[in-house]
Amino acid sequence: MKKTLLLLWLLAWVSLPTHAQKEPYRFVAQYNEDKISFRGLCVVDKNVVWVSGTKGRVLRTRNAGKTWDKITLKGYEKWDFRDIHAFDSLRAVAVNVGSPAYVLRTEDGGKTWTEAYKNTHKTAFLDDVAFENDQNGIIFGDPDSTGRFLTLLTYDNGKSWQTQYDFFPAPTGGEAGFAASGSILHYQAGKVWLVTGGGKTSHLFYSTNKGKQWTIQETPILAGKEAQGVFSLSIAGKVWVGVGGDYTQSEDATKTAVYTLDEGKTWQVSSSPPRGYRSGVAHAGSKTFVAVGTSGSDYSQDNGKTWKPLNKHNLNAIRFAQGGKAGWAVGNDGKVFKIER
């Protein structure tokens, strides 16, 4: 009798209705295009978003994704533009990877583009572009034939660029940047951040005076091989969160996220990390960060200390507008997602 009652109780408990925990963010598909990969993403505000990728493809929306302008960079269809920075709905700067290295600029919403920079040396490789304001910007590139990071500076809204090899500290053996999501370089109010990988350790270079002096920090993220390091960094005041891992091991969760709560003085590995390699991370307001990668997306609500799974979308880059109210993510197969709460 006791066994029968126990069995009935168990059956009743199992049959109770269950409700899956509601995810804090929904990824709503906005656009897709076969055989295109998107990694460049710039969210100007809640309405204006620019995207760039392979085959010289650029997208622009001026109405929060209701409609998209499909743009082809004519003459540059062979190239992968992995980062784009837009100032508004009309002006933008796009950067490709590989050689020749190009910096293209538009002032008419992508109808026409001018070649602001070209480097035909076989070692030229540009990773990321960042602007401090409407005039001052930096482009970071991997070490070239000089053995130094290829760095470009502009002071005229990206119309012209000057090579400055001494801007960043010298790289160590095998050290380079990852052109995975356009988010290894940041430039805000005279402060510059850069994260690297590919060497024995993954470094963060940090300057508070526009690159005149630098603090070099070692991050505890997975490192030591060419495919390992920090692939993306997000800045939220004194809180900095980095994600990465090993891009050849997409589901290996070993040391895939790190964080600092004191402007880099101390770094810690997330105790409950994202479920695998992550190429992009963005601040979504308050203590919340969202990370994306080839094996899925995760979110943290405690400044990167612990992470929870969101979905299994294969994505490369993520951004939120200021305040975290409007979010976007892009990936392979020409995917563009709008992130809603």
N, C-alpha and C positions, 0 to 999 in steps of 0.2 A: 504493500500500500504506500509506504513512504517513497519507494522507488517510482511508483506511478505518479504520485503527487509532484515529485521532483522533476520528472519528465514533462509533465503538463506545464509546470512553472517555466521550465527552460524553453519549451515551445512557444509559450505565450510571450516570453521576453524577446525571443528571436523575431517573432512576428510583429512586434511593435513597429510603427512607422519610424523610419530614420530620415534625417534631413542632413544632406551634405553641407559642410561648412561653406558659407558663401565667401567666394574670393573677393578681396577688396578691389580688384581691378579686372575689367573685361577688355580683351583685345579684340577689337571689331575690325574685320578685314575691309580695307578701303580700295586697294588696287593690287593687281598682280599682272606680271608680264613674263612669259616663258623665256628661259635662257638669258635672263638678266639678273645680276646680283647687285643689291643696293647696300652700301656701307656709309655713304655720306648722308648726313642728316642735320639740318639746322631748323630749329623751331624759333622763329622770330617773335611771334606772339600767339595768341589763341587762334588766330585766323590764318596767318602766313607761315607756310612750311615749304622748305626746299629739300630735295632729295637728289643724290647723284650716285652713279654706278658704272657698270660695264657698258661697253659698246657706245660710249659717249652719251649715255642716257641721263637726262635731268628731268625732274618733275617739279612742279610748283602749284600750290593751292593758295588762293586768297580768301577762301570762304570756309576754312576749317574742314576741308576734305570733301565738300559737296561736289566740287568739280576739280579736275586736275589738268594742268597744261603739260602735255607730253612734248619734250624738247629733245632734239638730237644735236649734239655739238658737231656740226658739219666739218669734215676734215679730220676729226678726232674719234671716229667711230671705233678704232682699234683699241682705244685706251680705256683703262679702268679708273674713273674719277672717284677715289675713295673718301674724299672729304670735300665739303662745301661750306662756306660761311656766307650768310646773307645779312645785309644791313636792313633791308626792307623788302617790299614786294618787287622792286625794280633792280636793285643792285646786289650782286653776288660775286664771289670768287671761288673757283673750283680748282682742285689740285688732283693730278693723277699720280699713279705709282709706275715705276719702271723708267726706262730710258728710251727716247728722250723724256725729260721731265718738263711738264708744262704747268703754268699758272694762267688760267683764263679768267676773264672778267667781263661782266655784262652790266649795262646801265639801263636797259630797256626791257627788263623782265625776261631775258633769255632769248629775245628775237635775234640779237647779234652779240658776238663775243670777240674780244680782242685778246691777243697773246701778250700778256704782261711779263712773262718770263719763259725762257726755254734753255734747257741744258742737255746737250747731246752726248755728254761723256757717258760711257757705258756703265759707270758706277753710280750715276745719279739715281736717287730713289728718295722721293718725298713722302712723308708719313702723315703729317697733320698740319692744319692751319688754325691760328687763333688770333683774335683781335681784342685789344684792350678797349678800344673806342672806335669812333668812326674813321680814324686816321691811322693809328699805330697797330701793326700786326706782325706776327712771326710765323714762319713756316719751318718746321723741323724735318730734317732728313737723316737717313742712315749715314754712317761714315763712308766717305768716298775715297778717291785715290790719295788724298792728303792724310788719311787716317783720322780726320776730325769729323764731327757731325756737320753735315751740310745744312747750314742755317741761313735763312733769308729774312731780311727785315724790310718793312715798308713804313713810310711816314706820310703817305699821300693816298690813303684809302685803297691801297693795292694796285695803283696805277704803275708803280715801278718798285723793283725789289733789289736790294743790295746783299751780296754774299758776305757773311760775317762768321768766319770759322771759330773765332775766339769767344763767341757769345755764350755757348754752353761749355762746361768743363769737359776735358778730354775723356773719351770712352775707354773702358777697360776691355780686356780681351773678349771678343765676340759680342760686345754690347751693342744694341741697336734699339730702334723703336718698332712698335707693331702698328701697321696700317690696317687695323681691324675694325675700328668704329669711329675714328676721328675724335677720340677723347683721351689721348695720352698727354695732351698739351693744353694748358689753360693760361690765360693772361687777363688779369683783373686788377684795376686800380694800381698799376705799377708792380704787382706781384706776378711771378711766373712759376708754373709748376710743370714738371716733365717726369714721366715714369718710363722706365726702360725694361728690357729683358734680354734674353738670348745669351747672357754671360753667366759667370759663376754665381752672381747675385743679381737681384732686381733692385735698381736704384730709384730714388726720387731726388730730383734736383729742384731746389726751392730758392727763389730769390725774392727779396722784398723791395729791391730798388732797381727794377727793370733790367736785371741781368748783370749789374756791376759786381755784385758779390753773391756767392752761392753757399747754401748748406746742402751737403750730400748725405742722404740717409739710405741705409739698407732696409728694404722691406722684407718681412718674413714669409712672403708668398712663395709658392713653389717655384724653384729656379735651379739653374745648373746646366740646362740644356738649351739648344737653339730655339726650341718651340715653347719655352717656359718663361714666365714672368708676369708682370702687370700689363694687361691689355687695355685697361680703361681706368680712369680716375674721376671721381666726382667730388666737388668741393662744396661744403655747406658751412661757412664760417670756420670755426676751429675743428670741425669734424670733416675728415677726409676718408673716403672709402675707395678701395681699389679692388678690382676683380681680375681674374685671369686663370692661370693654371697651365695646362699643357694642351695646345690646340690639336695635337695628334691623338689625345685621349679625351674625347668629348664628354665621357661620363665618369671620369675620375674626379672625385670630389676632394682630393688631397690639397689642402691649403689653397683653395680657389678664391678666397676673399680675405682681405686684411682691412684694418681700420685704425684710425688714430683720433683721439678726442682732444688732443692738445697741440694741434698744428704740427704734428710730426715728431714731437719730442719722444713719444713712445708709440710703438706700433704693436698690434696684437692680431693674431690669427682668429678668424671667426670660429667660435666654439661649435656652431652648427652651420656649416658652410653651404653655399649653393650646391646643387646635385652634380655639378660637373664644370668643365671649362666654361667660362663666361667672357664674352668679348666686349660687352658694354654695360655700364651702370650709370644711373641717373638719380639725382635727388628729387623726391616727389613731395616735398614739404614736411615740416616738423622733423621727426626722427626717422622718416621713411625713405628707403632707397629701393629701386627696382633694377634687377640685373637680367640680361638676356644672353643667350648663347646657342650653340648648335643643338644642344640636347634639351633646351627649354628655358623657362624664365622663373625667377625666384624674387621674393621681396623680404625686406627686413624692416621692422618697426622699432628697432632699438639701436639705430646708428651703425648697423653692420655687425653687431655682435652675434646675432643668430638670424638664420634665413629659413623661409618656408616656401614650398613649391607653388607656382602659379599655373603653368601650362607646359606643353611640350613643343611649342612652336620653334622652328629653326630660324633664329633671328641674329642679326649682327650688331645693330646699333639702336640706342634708345635715348630720347630727350623729353624733358618736360618744359613747358613754358614757366616763366617765373611764378613761384607760388605753388607749382605742382598741379594746377587745375587742368592743364591740357597736355596730354602726353602722346608720343608717337614712337613707333618702332618699325624698323625695316630689316629685310633679309633677302635670302636667295629666292629664286623664281619670281623676282620682281615684286615681292610682298611688301605692302605698306599697311600697318595696323594703326588704328586710333585707339588710344588707351582711355577707357572711361571708368569712373568710380562707381 
